[in-house]
Structures are given as C-alpha cells and as structure tokens.
Amino acid sequence: MVALGFVGLDTVGNWVPAAGSVWLWHPSPATLDTARQAPTSAVPPSYIQARHLRGYRDQAARGIEMSRLVVAALDIRGQCDIRAMTYVINAHLRRHDTYRSWFEFTDDAHIVRHTITNPADIELIPVKHGQMTANEWQDHILATPNPLQWDCFRFAVIQHDDHFTVCISVDHLHVDAMFISAVFWEIESMYDALMDGAGPIPLPAAGSYDDYCRRERAYTSALTLESPEIRRWLAFFESNGGTLPSFPLPLGDTSLAAAGDLLSLQLMDACQTDRFEAACISAGARFSGGVFACAALAEFELTGSTTYHAVTPTSTRSTPAEFMTTGWFVGHIPFAVEVGASFTETARAAQQAFDDGAPLARVPFERVLELASWLRETPPGGGFPMLSFLDAGVPPLSAVIAMHLERKNLQAFSDGRIAARVCMWVNKFQNETTVTASFPNNPIAHESVTRYLQVMKSVYARVAEGRFDPELIAVPRGQTQLQAHGSGAPIHLP
C-alpha cells in the first residue's frame, strides 16, 4: 500500500481486506429490465466518455482488458444498518443523472446513448454473501461490468467487529478523481443523519452531467480551423512533430498484454517543500509552475531536450452545482516550456505557459484531430504521458480533511490492468511532497520510470537547497551535459 498523503493507494490485486461479513448491492430484476428498454437519447457522450468507450471497444477486440475502474473504500464505526445504507446508495444513484445512461455502438461505429427516464426506477437491493476470501473479493471488484453495460458500478460493505468498510467500484465512464471524496461525503452525511434519527437531509443541489455534455458539444461544434483555440492547439501539435508528447525514455513493447504498476516516492519533506515553494514565489511562479519547471529540467538532464512538451489534466467544472455533480469533468491543458538559464527563469516560463494554456482545456484534443486530420494523437511507443499536480496542503481546510480521512482509513485502488502510458501525480501535502507514477508493468518501463523519478527527485532537492541558482548553464540542444552552480562536477548523461 502506497501512502499518498492521507490516502492509501494500491492495486486491487493487493487488496486483502480484514475478515468480515460481506454485503453486496445488486440491481433489482425490474431495474435491469428498465435499463435494457431505456429509450435512446439525443444527448451525446462527452468527448472523454467517447474516448473511453472507443478505447474499451478497441482493446476488447484484441482480447485485452484496459485499466478502467475507480475503486475506493472508507471505514465507518459501528454496525452497518443495511436498510439505511440501501436507502443512501439508491439516493446517490438517483441523484446523479450520469448513472441513468448506458451506451452502445451502431454498425457505423456511432455511439448511441440510452437513458432511464425515471430515476426512481433505479433500485439496488442488498444481498448477504458472508465471508469472502481475498481472491473472491478481488474477483468481485474486477468483475465490475464494462462501460457498455448500464450497471458498470458496484457497492459493498464489509462488516467487522467494531466498524464496517464501505467499498465502491465505478467504471471511469461516470466519474473522475473528485468522485472519491465527494461520494463518501455524500454517503456518510446521509447515513449519519439517518442513524441520528433526523431522516434524509437535503443535500446541495447537484448539476446535470447531461447538460454538461450538451454544452460541450455545442461549444466544440462551433469551432473551426480558424478558431483561436484550435489554432493554438495546432501550434502545440506542430511544435511537437504533429503529435502529442511521448515519454522520454523507453517503455518496452506497450502493445503486449501487460498489467499496470505503481511507484511512489517522497520528493521533499516539509522543510524542503517550504523552501521549494519560496523559490517558486521568488521566481514569480506558483508551486504548480515549479512542478512543471522541474519536469522540464528533469527531461533536460535525461535527454538534453531544451523544450518540454506537456499535457496535464484539469477539472472542467465551472459552477457550484457541477462541483456537487458526479461525472467525468476533465480537460487537458497543452503547453511547452523552454528550459532557461536558471530554475527561476524556467519556473517563470512554465507558469506563464501553463496559465496561457489553461483556457484550451475546454477544447478536447479529439475535436482538434477531427478538424486537422493530418495530426496524430498517439505518439510512437504508446499513449501520451500525463503529469498532474494536486495541492492538498492549503491550511486550514486540508488539515481538517486530512485528519478526518486518515481516521476513516480512506483507500483508493487501481484495477492493475493494462497501462500503455505513464501517468504521474505530484502531490503537495502539509508534511511532504510526493510523486506517484503508473506505467506498464514490464522491466524496461520499470527501469525507465524509476530512473525518471530519481532524476526528478534530485531536481527538486537541488531547487530546495538553492543549488540551481543563481544560474543553470544550459547547453545546446543535443548535448548532454548539465552544470548546476554549487553542485560539483557536471552530470554526464548516457
């Protein structure tokens, strides 16, 4: 289990829950029948949903299971009142309209949405399964139906002596990372109110993911090759050889069936984090700009490249209601960072590039590819890498959340299925800054990602210690020697 701040992170294959009696919730036969007969809807899938559905279809045609599940667990004290929990789970599913839909492909590969008309027709019923072995439990989670099935989610409770564990598995089709904290807040708030005898409590109004999909399609349909947003995306693609970025080190044969793996390490302790943030502020950047500057400097050390091309995911939620809505609200920010003569210069450039690129998150890169068919999405050697940054260290709210979730033993799990690209998450907490990477589980990728993270850690440490300033001597493109003033001899790269 990787400690990601106050959250435990691991793969489902390593999940061995403490012994206890298991309750599982299944759709009622009437609900499944209603879902099968749900009428078609004119609401399109979001672009990111369509990408996910096509990715699943293409991988399934090759007999490969792609990574697709968002799995999480949280402990609650006491004995679970199954009747109350059943009410809470059904209320959650009925509250968010994304759960009312399922999708299918037509013969011409068009995606059609079907939508349950009345949310009250959704009903999950509890079934007691008793004790389950670790393998049985893991198999149950991994058997969560695929994104072409309506019921591509699972809810369960494991009752222990003095507490119970609430477990949720949902296909990524319906959720993003924000779902984990939001769903447990929703479930725990409603469950506690019922246990206190207060009856169901009114939750803040949720928005509509269907409406979000409509707005996205209306906006993107109006874009042309002459639109400023498209022209900026085109410039990004063309500056990177007409494709999205690739990971700078070899990952082995990503077309082979290989499971995904996780690596995590501490980049900086609390004192180093404070000094690093001070260096960012001194440079006229935020912590995020420092994160992307360090990625640029790490790739410079590894490859000699003086331009770092990045695509980073970001939330596209824009209203209070959307922040209360379950759905996949994610866009991608493209930007390029020129490695400067110092960390200060590089951080300032990274922050400016990131901020300038932020509005482009509203434009899915698939829309760019629809308009500019000569471009390529997939770089050589697999999918494009992603680097995300999360600042969970903003007091005082983070301290309250951290203490609460730590007491609740919040855990998140990857399904450990095939990962054809590298994803990295830099996380700033009150007591440390960490990085976690997911990648294809083969020896070549493991060696490359380990090397990349070690160089990244070294860059952060040198910035925190002031050894990248006053000046970093940049070398011409193609050369592989870096000299940081105050750090001793030059680093010779292979």
N, C-alpha and C positions, 0 to 999 in steps of 0.2 A: 504493500500500500504506500503510494507516494503521498507525502504531506504537502498539500498545496495551500499554504496558509492555514486556515481553519477548516479546510475541506480535504477529506481523504480521496485520492484518485487512484484507480486501478482498473484492470480489465475484468470482465465478468468471469473469465476462466479462472481467476484467482480469488473469486468471492466465495468465502466459506462462512456463511452466517452462523452465529451461535445457535445451538439447538433450540427448537421451539415448535409450536403447533402452527401450521400454515393455513391461512385462509386466502383463497383466490376469488377474484370477481370476474364473472363471465357475462357476456351479453345474453339476454334472455332470447329464447327462440323467436318470440314475436319481434324483438328489436332487429335481429339478424334478417328476418323476413322483410321488415320495413326497409332496411338498408338496401337489400338486394333490389327492391322495387322502387327505390328512390328515383324521382324523375331527373332528367338531365337539366343542367343549369347553364345559363349563358355566361356565368362568371368564369373568367379564365383562371388557371392556376397562376400564382406569382411566377416570375421568371426563375427564382431559385427553386421553387417546387418543381417546375417543369424540368430543370436541370437534374434534380434529384431523381425524378421518375424515369427520365431517359437513361440516366446513369445506371439505375437499378435494372431496367429492362435490358440494356446492353450487356451488363455483367452477368445477369441471369442467363442470357442466351449463350454465354461462354461457360456456363456451369460454375460461376464464381459468385460468392457472397460478398457484397461490399459492406463496408462499415456504414451503419445507418441508424443505430439506436442511441437515444439519450436515456441513460439509466441512472437513477438516484435513489437514496434511502435516507431515512431520518428516524431517530428514536423518540418515542413519546412515553412518558412514565405511566404506569398503571396497567390495568387490564383493558383491552380494546373492547368497546361496546360496538359489536358488529352492526347492529341496527343503525346506530348513529353514523358509523363510518360509511355504511352503504348510502345513507342519505347524502353525506358530504361528497362522496365520489360521483354520484349521479348529478348532484347540483353543479359540480365542476364541469362535467361533460356537457350538460345542458346550457351552461352559462357562456361557453366559448364556441362560436359558430364554426371554427375550423374543424371540430370533431364531427360535424354533420355531413361532411363531404367525403366522397371517395372518387377515384379517377380510373379511367380505362383508356386504352389506345384504340383508335379506329384502324381500319385496314390501311389507311394512308398515313399512319403514324401521328395523327392529330390526337391531342389529349382532350378527353371529354370529362367534365365534372358531373357527378350525381350528388344531389343534396337532399337530405331528410327534411321534409317540410316543417314538421312539428318537433321541436327539441324534446318535448315531453314524451315522445315515442322512444327516446333513448333510455334504456334501463339495464344496468348491470346488477347481477344477483350474486350473493356470496356463496361459496362452496367450501366446506371444510375439508382440507386434504391431510391434516395431521402432520406427522414428521416427514421431512423430505431429506434425502441425502444431499451432499454438496453438489454432486453431479446432476441429480434430479432438479435441484434448484437452478443451477446454471443452464441446464437444457430448457427449463421452462422460460427463463428470461430470453434466451437466444431464439426461442420459437415464437417470439412476438411476431404476429403476422406482418407480411411485407407491405410496402406502401401502395400496392394496387388492391389491397383489401380494406374494407371500411374499418374493421376493428384492429387497426395496427397500433394497439396500446394494451398495456396490462397493468393492473393494480393488485397489490397483495399486502398482507400483513403477516408478520412472524411474531407470535406471542411468546414472550419469555417470562421468567418468574416475576419480575417487578417492572417490566416495561415491554413495549412492542415496537417493532420496526415497520414503518410504512415504506413500501417499495413501489416504484413506478418505472415502467419502461414504455417509451413512446418513440415511434419512428420519427426521425428528424423532419419528415414531411410537415409535421404540425407544430414543431417547437424549435426554439433557439436556446442559447445558453441562459438567457434571462429566465427561462421557464423554471429552472430548478429552484431558485429562491422564491419565485412568485407562487408556484403551485403549492409548496409546503407552507408558505404564509397563509394562503387561501384555505388549505385543508385544516391546518392547525387552528386557525382563528375560528372557523365554523365548528370544528369538532369541540374545542374548548367551550364555546358558547352553549352548545347542546349539553355538554356534561355539567355545566353550571346551572342548567335548567332555564336558561334565558330564551331558548328557542332559536331558530335560524336568525342570524344577524344580517342586516343589509350591507353588502359589500359595495365598494366603489364601483360605479358603472364601468363595465367593460366595453371596449370598442368592437368593431367588426373586422375580422380578417378578410372577409369577402369584399367589404368596402375598400380595404387597402389594395386588394388585387385589382379592383376596377380602376382605382385612381392611378395605380402604377401603369396599367395598360393604356389608359387614356393619355397619360403623360408621354410614355415612350412611343406610342403610335404617331404622335405629332412630330417626333424628331426626324431629321433628315441628315444627309451628309454635310449640309451647310450649317447645321445647328452648332452653336459654340461648344456645347457639352460633347458632342460627337467628335468635333474637330480636335478637342483636347485629348480625348481617348485615342483617337487615331495617332496623334503625335506621340503618345506614350507607347503604343504598339510599335510604331515605325522606328522609334528610337531604340527599341529592343529587338530589331530584326523581324518585325511583323508578327510577333507572338507575345504571349505572356511570359513573365520571367521563369527561369528554371533554377533549381537548387544548384549551388556552385560546385558541389562535389559529387562523385559517382554514387548511385543508389542501387546498383545491380540491375538485374532484369525485372523491371516493375510489371511486366506483362505476365509473369508467372504468378501462380496462386500462392501467396504468402500472407500470413497473418500480420496484423499491425503490432507495434510495440511502443512502449513509452519510456522515456528517460527524463529525469528531473534532477536539477541541482540548484544549490543556492548560489546566486550571482554575487550578492552582497549581504553583509549583516546590517544591523540597524545603523551603526555609526557610518559605515561605508555608504549606505543608502542616503543618509543625510548629507554627506559630503558630495555625493554624486548629484543630488538634487540642487545643492548650492552651485555646483559647476554649471548645471543646466541654466539656472536662473541668471548666473553671471554672464552666460553666453547669449542671453535674451531669448531663451527657449524654455519650454516646459519639460517635465520629466519625459513625456512622450517623444519630444524631439531628441532627447538624449538617447532614448531606446533605439530609435531608427538610425541615429548617428553611429551608435556602437555596432549595429548590424552592418552599416556601410564600411566601418573601419575593420570589422572582423573579416568581411569578404575581401577587402583590400589586402589584408595580411595573408589570406589564404590563396588568393588568385592574382593579385596585382591590379584588379579592376578598379578604376577610379570613379566609376559610376555605378551606383546601387539602384537597381530597379525593384520596386516593391509593390505588392498588392496586399492591403490589410483590410480585414472585415470590420464593419462598424454597424451599429444598430441604426435602422432607418425609422424607428419610432419617433413621432414628432408631436404627439398630443398626449395630454394626461390620460385619456381613455386608452390610447394604444399601449401605454406603459402598464396597463392593467389587463392587457389582452394576450391570450395565448396564440402564438403564431410564429412564423419564421420571418422576422423583420430584420433582414441582413442585406447590406450592400457592400461594395468593395471600393476602396479608395486607391487609385493608382498614383504613384509618384516616383520621381527619380531624384537621388541625392548625389551630388558631386562631392567626392572626398576633398576636403580643404586642407589648408596648411596647418590646421590645429583642430583639436576637439571643439574648441569654441566656434570656429568657422564652420565646421561640419555640422554641429548641432543646430546652429542658427539656420543653415541651409536646409537641414532636414525638417525643422519645424515649419519653415516657410513653405517647403514643397508639400508637406502633409496638409497644412491648413489650406493651401491653394487647391489641393486635390479633393478636399472633403466634399464639396458640392457634387462631385462626379459619382458619389455613392448612390445617388438617385437613379443613375443610368446603369442597368445591368449590362455587363460586357457582352452578353448574348445579343442584346439589341445592336451593339456596335458591329458584331460579326454578321448580323442579318443585313446590315446596310453596307458593310465592307467585306464582301465575300472573299477577297484576296488575303485577308488576315487569317491567322491560325490561333485557335485557343490554346491547344496543348503544346507546350514546348517539348523538345526532344528529351526522352528519358522519363516521361511521366507528367503528372499534373503540376500546376504551378504551386510553389510553396507559399505559405501564408505566415505572417508574423503579427500577432495580436498583443495589445498592451492593456492591462487592467490595473487601475489604481484603486485598490481596496484599503488604502492606508490614510484616507482623509478623516481626521477626527472631527467630532466625537462619534458620529454615527457608526463608523466602521468598528469602533471598539465595542459598541453595544451589539451590533450584528455578530461580530466575531465571537464574543463571549456566549451569545445565545446559541449560535450554530455549533460551536465547539462542544457545548453541553449536550446538544442534541445529536452529536456524532454524525453530522452530515457527511455523506459519501456520494461520490459520483463515479460512474463506471463507463469505460469504453467497451463495446462489444468485442473488441480484439480481432475484428475481421480485417479484410484486406485493405491496406492503405497504400495507395500508389503515389503518394506525395508526402512532403514534410510539412507539418503544421507546428508552429511554436507559439507559446503563450508566455510572455513576460508579465509577472505579477508583482506589484508593489504592495507589501503589507506593512503594518506598523513596525514589525521587528525584523524584516528581511525583504529582499527582492529575490525572486526565484524565476527559473525558466523551466518549462516542461515542453517536450517535443514528442510528437507522434510520427511514426515513419514505418516504411516496410520492414518487416522482421526478417532480414537476411544479413549475413555477415558483412557484406560490403556497405550496406546502408547503415548498419550499426556502427561500424568503424568511422564512417564519414560524419554521421551526426554527432558521435562522441567527440570527434576532433573539432567540429564546428562549435559545439557548446563550450569546449575547453578554451578555444581562442576567444569566444565571446566573453567568457568569464574573465579572462586575462585583460581584455579591453576595459571592461567595467572597473576592474580593480585598479588599473593604471589611471583611469579618469578620476576615481575616488581619491587616489593618492596624489593627484596633481602631476602625474608623470607624463601626461600627454601635452601639457602646456609648459612653457609658453609656446612651443612650436613643434609640430609634427612635420618632418621632412617628407613630403610626398615625392614619389619617384615617377618617371614617365610610364605611361601605360605599357604593359607587357613585361616590365621589370618586376622583380620580386624581392626587393629589399626594403625594409622599413626601419627607420631610426626614430625612436622616441627620445627626446632630450631627457636626460636624467635616468634613463632606464638601462644604461650599459651599452653593450655591443649591439650592432644591428642584428635583426632577426632575419635569418636566411630561410626562405621558404622552399619547399620541394617543388 
